[in-house]
Amino acid sequence: MNQVKLILEDGTELEGESFGAYTSAAGEVVFSTAMTGYPENLTDPSFAGQILVLTYPMVGNYGVPGEELYESISRIFESDKVHVAGLVVNYYSQEHSHWHAAKSLGDWLKEYNIPGICGVDTRLLTKKLREKGALLGKIVAEEDIPMHDPNLENLVAQVSPAGVQHYGHGQHKIVLVDCGTKTNIIRCFLERDVELIRVPWDYDFTQLDYDGLFLSNGPGDPKMCQATIKHLQKALQQDKPIFGICLGSQLMGLAAGGDTFKLKYGHRSHNQPVKRTGTQRSYITSQNHGFAVDPKTLPSEWTMLFENLNDGTCEGIQHQTKPFFSTQFHPEAAGGPQDTEFLFDDFLKAVAAYKAAQ
Ligand SMILES: NC(=O)CC[C@H](N)C(=O)O
């Protein structure tokens, strides 16, 4: 294996071995404490521009499954490519064994020209990221490259589709604004009674005929999505149900007149506890975000719907009178627990109630 380095903007240099593509890459270094789910994480478009550190000490041992399609979308992955800029692990298992595996993690990364570095002390690295916050960094192979801050770019424009696509034949017509959607969100809708119209992030969906609006997850700073926010503000004037996940939740907060801020090092794992406001009920959730809505900045007709039990941050918002709600976490999971998937049913119940009242 070739030697490579991980260099952080604070001057830290860690030596390791290359797996995946032997090439250099720069981005924002973030960590995830999820124990499994690298095929899902690596294809989640929300990770665009980020070098992902996995804290679980052995990675790659179950390989990567082969692709299967379902209604023209992937049944297996969260999009059609690997989106992370690079991958950092402690021990990379060169051998893999799983009934569903079609290739190794290293070969899969090579297909997308994404570098991996292994043999790195990921505990030391994670402690550093927790103390200092997410840092810029680069994996350096033969060629040195400059640091690169992906949050200064409109990453959503890079991962959002170019055109409109239709799926399903159910009775509820849902517009999905695709800011970098995970395919499991589409699967969750298609398992229900939905016809889905998937539109690009800057598409003027207000001219469409629909029953409910959904705003997807996506990469980068939500404030880059001004076109989506503008269209969403029009939708907030109406009464059609709206549901947003992760970036979609942040966009709802911004469109409502609130503010978002960058968390020190974000939440990326499959065991984040959240509590539903006004209840004693908590849920274990899948999360992947670096920004959050500041609930103090929300207008009085909006309230916090879920709160993170680790750090008290806002995990979703809700309108007091209209059927508008969001989650900062991922009810669609993939990977992670499916405990909050019922929120898709709640959204579609609100859609049915809205239609019945017309
Ligand atoms: N998964 C997401 O949608 C992430 C949203 C946003 N890019 C963040 O990091 O907070």
PDBQT file of the ligand as one rigid body, heavy atoms in Angstrom, charges set to zero:
ROOT
HETATM    1  N1  LIG A 401     -28.100  15.817   5.853  1.00  0.00    +0.000 N 
HETATM    2  C1  LIG A 401     -28.346  17.085   5.572  1.00  0.00    +0.000 C 
HETATM    3  O1  LIG A 401     -29.328  17.442   4.944  1.00  0.00    +0.000 OA
HETATM    4  C2  LIG A 401     -27.319  18.083   6.035  1.00  0.00    +0.000 C 
HETATM    5  C3  LIG A 401     -27.794  19.511   5.992  1.00  0.00    +0.000 C 
HETATM    6  C4  LIG A 401     -26.660  20.520   6.029  1.00  0.00    +0.000 C 
HETATM    7  N2  LIG A 401     -25.811  20.377   4.890  1.00  0.00    +0.000 N 
HETATM    8  C5  LIG A 401     -25.891  20.347   7.318  1.00  0.00    +0.000 C 
HETATM    9  O2  LIG A 401     -24.773  19.866   7.303  1.00  0.00    +0.000 OA
HETATM   10  O3  LIG A 401     -26.392  20.698   8.362  1.00  0.00    +0.000 OA
ENDROOT
TORSDOF 0
